Amino acid sequence: MVSTDTAHSLADALDVPPSEEPVEAAPGLYLQQVDTQRSLERHWGELQEFARNAFAELGLDEITSEEVTVLPGAEEIIALLELREQARTGRWDVIVVDCAPTAETLRLLALPEALDWHVSRLLPIGRRLLKALGPMFRAVAKVSAPEEKVISAGERLHRGLLAVRELLTGDNASVRLVLTPEAVVVAEARRTLTSLSLYGYRVDAVIANRVFPAEGADEWRARWVEAQTRQLADVHDSFAPLPVLTVPYLPAEPVGIDALAQVGEALYGDLDPFAPPTGDPPMRVSADELTLWLPLADKSEVDLARKGEELIVTAGSYRRVIALPAALARRTVASAALQDGHLRVTFEI
C-alpha cells in the first residue's frame, strides 16, 4: 500500500510504525510511507539545485531559496514516481494506492498528460534558444542559464510521469470511488466519475462508507437512515452498472489490522477485491471514430474543439487534450454526439 495523501494516515490506520521502505504490516501486506525529501532529491535534485542557485544569485538567502524552490504538489508527484518504481520491481501481486481528497487527486492524475502537452512543444524550442542565446542569458536575466543536466532532469521527470499515467490507465489498473451517502458528497462523486473517465481512468466500483444500520434505530438515527436510503438509491441509479459496495457505520473507529480485516469482510463478502477490471477502456479509437466514455456528463457542460492534430474535450471544469493517432489526425471531424454517456466523434477524409 502506498499513499499519495500528504497526511500519511495509512500507518495510523494500520497501527504500525511508518517506514520509508516497504515494511510488512501483516502477512503478505506491506506498507510504504514515501520519504518525499529523499525521493525529491533523487528525481528533482538537479532542477531544485538550479532554482536554488538562481534565487541565490538574485540575492535571496539560503533558507529562503530552499523554501521557495519546493515544487507545489511535489509530495504527491513523488509518491506517484515511487509507485512506478515499486511496480517495476515485479515484487508485488497487487499495489493499492490510497489517494488524497478528490480535487487534489484529479489535479494529480491530470498532470502527466498536461505536462506532456507543454513539454513536447516548449522543450525543443527552449533547447534551441539556450544554445543560441546562452551567452547573453546571464547579462539580461542576471542569473545563470540552465545547463544540459538540468534540462535532462526535467525530461526524466516528464518521462517518469508519463510512465505513471500509462501504468494507472492500463488494463490491470482501476479506481474505486469512496463516498458517504450524503447529497453533497454524492454530487461530487458523480462529477468525479465523469472527470476520471475523461482522463482515461477506469472506475470499477463505488464504495458507500458509514451507512447507518436500519435495525434498532432511534428517532434521531431513523432520520439518518431515511436520508441515506434515498441517497443510496440515487447512487445505485447514477453509477449503474458499477457495483455499489457498502460499509456500515461502525460503533468504533476501525484502527489496526484486525479491525480493518472485519471491514474488508463486511465490504467484499465473497467477492474478490483484487479481481482485474472488466469492460472496455474509457477511450476507444477505430479507423474513423473516437469514442470517449463520459458517464453522467451533461450535454450543456461538454465542449469539443479541434486544434491541428489534437482534440480538446471539456467536461465541466476539466479539460483534456487528446493527441490524435496519425490515421485520424489527417481527417476532419464529421460529427460529434453525446449519447448514453458516450461521446462519439466521427472523422472523414
Buried (B, 14 or more C-beta within 10 A) or exposed (E): BBBBBBEBEBBEBBEBEBBBEBBEBBEEBBBBBBBBEEBBBEBBEBBBBBBBBBBBBEEBEEEEBBEEBBBEBBBBBBBBBBBBBBBEEEEEEEBBBBBBEBEBBBBBBBBBBBBBBEBEEEBEEBEEEBEEEEEEBEEEEEBBBBEEEBBEBBEBBBEBBBBBBEBBBBEEBBBBBBBBBBEEBBEBBBBBBBBBBBBBBBBBBBBBBBBBEEEEBEEEBEEBBEBBBEBBEBBBEBBEEBEBBBBBBBEEEBEBBEBBEEBEEBBBEEEEEEEEBEEEBBBEBEEBBBBBBBBBBEEEBBEBEBEEEBBEBBBBEBBBBBEBEEEBEEBEBEEBEBEEBBBBBBBEE
